[in-house]
Amino acid sequence: MHWVHLAIAIAFEMIGTTSMKLSPGFTRLTPSIAMFVCFGIAFFFNTLALRKLDLSITYAIWSGVGTVGTAVIGFYFFKEPFTMLKFFSICLIIIGVVGLRLSWNPA
């Protein structure tokens, strides 16, 4: 169940970050509220995941997958430029997250 909690935390972190983009400088009420609610939910589920998972693994996966996910959202929905350097950098993040996940040894 701890992996499900982590997945939920990642999803809400990505929604919260997208809401941050949609609420430029807190000038739009609904996305501003959504941002705080989603980040709160993300931290709650991340805390639940930390009951069973190592901090290093949890945070690396949470931040890495969240970073890649929000980058894809930025490219697809906000038409941000996609360059080879960005692609290469995203690949490095994925390699790092996979490497940390493979190194996890539950006690």
Secondary structure, DSSP 8 states (H G I E B T S, - for coil): -HHHHHHHHHHHHHHHHHHHHHSGGG-SHHHHHHHHHHHHHHHHHHHHHTTTS-HHHHHHHHHHHHHHHHHHHHHHHS-----HHHHHHHHHHHHHHHHHHHH----
